C-alpha cells in the first residue's frame, strides 16, 4: 500500500491562494456593480470591447470592462496557482482542486461572454452568478488546504455536537439563497415587494404580481439562513471549539449585516451602494460557512455513527 | 422557460462551439423579408395579397394635456466627459412635453379598420441619430420591412440596444463618430424602448407599423395622417408615460376629419 502523500506547508503558495480568494471576492463585488448599474450590455462585443483591448472607460463601459479586466486578473492568478500547485503539491486531491479552479474560472469567463452575446438571458446570468460562488468556494478550499492549520491538524476530538454536518447544511442553504437572489436580481424582481421589513404591509404579501413569489422566497430564505448559521454557532459552542466558534460568529455577524443590506436595498429603491454590497456580503457569508465546514471536518473527528446510535440506545459497544 | 432561455441552455450545452466570439464592430445589415414587389406583406395576407386600396382622406387633430407637468429631471452626465462638454449648461429630461396645452411626442396610429392588403414599406430608411448624447428623434417610426439607419454623430462611443418583445432584440456598438448601421424589423410592434447602456439617460422609442398611417405629434400637439381610404377606423394615441387613448372615427374620401385626444396628468 502506498503511504499517504506528506503535505508540506508552503507559505508563499498559501498566501497566494488567500490573495486569489480575496481578489475573487472583490471580483464578485465588481460583478455586482455591473448588474446594479445596469451596465451588463454596455459593451456589446466579447471578448474584445468595442473591437479593442482597452475602450474608453466612460459610462457603463467603466463597470463592464472593469469587470472584464478584474476577471482576467483573477484568471491569471488562478492559472499561476494551478501551475504552482501542480508542480509543488504532493497531495493529488489538492492538485485536482487547483485544476478544478482553473476549469471553473475558464468556464466562468465563457459564461460571462455568453451573457453578453445572448443579451443577458436569465438562465445564463444566474449560472454566471452561481459559478462565481462555486469558484470562490474552490479557491477558499485551496487556501485552507494549504494552510498550516490544515496541514498540522490532528483531529483528536470527536464531533459529538455535529458541527460539521450543521456547517455543511448552512453552506448548502446559503448557496440556494444566493441562487434565489440571483434569479430575483436577473428577472428584475428586486422591488417586487416594495417595503421592508413587512411585505406589502403584511407578513405574507398577496402574490398578485410576477416576481413577488421569488422575492418573498428570498426573504424567507434569509430567515432560514439565519437559523442555519445560529445552529452552527450553538453546536460549535457546545463542542468547545474556539476556532469554529469564531468562524460561526463571523458568519452570524455577516448574516445580520446582510439582512440589513437587503432591507436597505429595498428601501433605497435598489441604490447602487447597498445593492452591490448585498451581493458581496452574500458571497462572504457563503465563504465563511464553507470555511466553517472545512474547519469542522478537519479539526473534529467524524462521529462514529454506530457508537452514537448505541449510546442513544444505552448499549455499550466494545471493539 | 422563454425561447431565449431555452436557446441559452442549448448554447450552454455546446459551449465550445458557441463561443465564436467575434470581437470588433461590424456593420451588420439584415435584409428585409422577401415580399412581392419588394414590399412586405401586410399581416394576415400572404405574399400574393392584393395591394391595399389607395385613399385621399385625412385625419388631423391635436392632443392636449391637462394637469401638473412633472418637473424636468437633471441628468448626471459626469460618467462621460465628452457628453459634459456637449452640454456645458447641463441636460434635463422631460418626458411629458407640453406647449400651449399641446402634448408632443405622442404616437398616433390607425389601430383597426384598415382594408386588408399590402402596404408597401418605403425603401427610404428611417433614421435614428445619436447626437449630443441623445437620440434624435425621440419617437422613431417606420414600417415592417423598412430599413432603420442608426447613426453615431457623437465623438464618443454608444451602444444601441432596442428592447422589443415581439421583434428580435439586438445590441450593437458604434465606438466612433460617423459610424452607421442598418437594421430591419420584421414584425409590427408599437412603442418599444431603445437605449444606450453606456449612457443610461439615453432612451427613445421605436414603433413598427404594418401600414403607413401613423404620425407623431409636433411640439404643439398637432398631428396629421394622410392618404387613408374612406372607412371606419379605430385611432389610438400612445404616449410613453401616459399610455394610450383610443377612439372610433369615420372618414370620407377627400375630407379631413378632426380627431382630438385629451390626456390628463
Interface residues (C-beta under 8 A of the other chain):
Chain A: X37 X38 X39 X40 X41 X42 X43 X44 X45 X46 X47 X48 X50 X51 X52 X55 X56 X58 X59 X60 X61 X62 X64 X107 X110 X111 X113 X114 X117 X118 X119 X121 X122 X123 X124 X127
Chain B: X1 X2 X4 X5 X7 X8 X9 X11 X12 X15 X18 X19 X21 X22 X23 X24 X25 X79 X80 X81 X82 X156 X157 X159 X161 X169 X170 X171 X172 X173 X175 X196 X197 X198 X199 X200
